[in-house]
Amino acid sequence: MNNLKKLGLTALAGSLVATSVSAADLSVTGSASMDIKNRDHNSSGRSIGMGNSVNFAGSGETDGGLSVSMAFELDQGAANNSSNGFDNHSVTISSDAMGSFSLSGHGGSSAASALDTTAAGDIFDNFDATAGILATEIFNGSKAGNNIMKYTLPSMVDGLAVAVSYQAGGNSNAGAGSSTAYGLTYTGVEGLTVSYGYGEDNDTNTDEREVTTIAAAYAYGPVTVAYTESENDATTASTDQKLKSVAVSYTISENLSVKYGQETFENQADAVDPEYTSFSAAYTSGGMTVSVGQQKAEDADGDGTDDDVEYNYLTLGFAF
């Protein structure tokens, strides 16, 4: 990490709030990766790829005691989406008394979507549209995206974090309704984390959705067991979805860890429920991480014809 301390970013912070910042910090971090992937149900299943991003963060304190921070990401992958490499960006204002208020112009998470990653790490995402058979097997999670406002309340009960969020309608469809969400996370018992989230997605006029998520994880020594369940209720009942996941991870040493995960995707329109399993191992040394894993989808298209897909990967990642 490169830190440029106290650069006097008064002009930058002054554009964020209507008061001056006497001194500020600017930090720059980045990541890069190289990977090899293989899917056995795809004519072009073998691929070699890379990832890279640079994150800028500026922060300071106003005369009134408010902490102001700004985050901005440059991501080569975003350039492929006509954004010229400019990616996630946000502004956050906080204090111990008022809590934290943030506005994410791009790549934001709602109070609920921040909690709905599965215990196994969203295995199903790696099989979306594989060989054309999984195009419908995509879980519609809590609303996330651009121009989301999120407020995290100040600490009122030890170990309890509460957040609410709002996104105005019409981000994707003109005339669509706004979406709200809230999330609660409790960490007051040693080793235990319990979360509950509720979020709306009203940005599609014809298929408004409500998503609820419960999550629990318990760590005892080197072993962590986690469970999540997300339920998506749609205006169209035949598209209701439920995603259940369980995972067990074991930290073998300071550098080496392994993880097993399982997901079941219940789609009301499917004849059978697709199931996903994953086994992975990661070795970390300094800022380098080597990850290897195998994932499998059973009855991937949900029609009962035994469309099984395997996905293998090897990734070399760096953080700096």
Protein Blocks (a to p, Z undefined) as FASTA:
>chain_A
ZZdehkhpmkmmmmmpgcdcfbdcddddddddddddddfkbfklpccddddddddddddd
dfkopacdddddddfklmmnonnopacdddddddfknopadddfbhpacfklmmmpcfko
pmmlmmgopghlmmmmcccdddedehiacdddddfbghiacddddddehklmghiacddd
dddddfkbghiacdddddddfkbfklccddddddddddehjbccdddddddddfblmlgc
cdddddddddfblmbccdddddddddfkbmbdcddddddddddehjbccdddddddehkl
ononopacddddddddddZZ
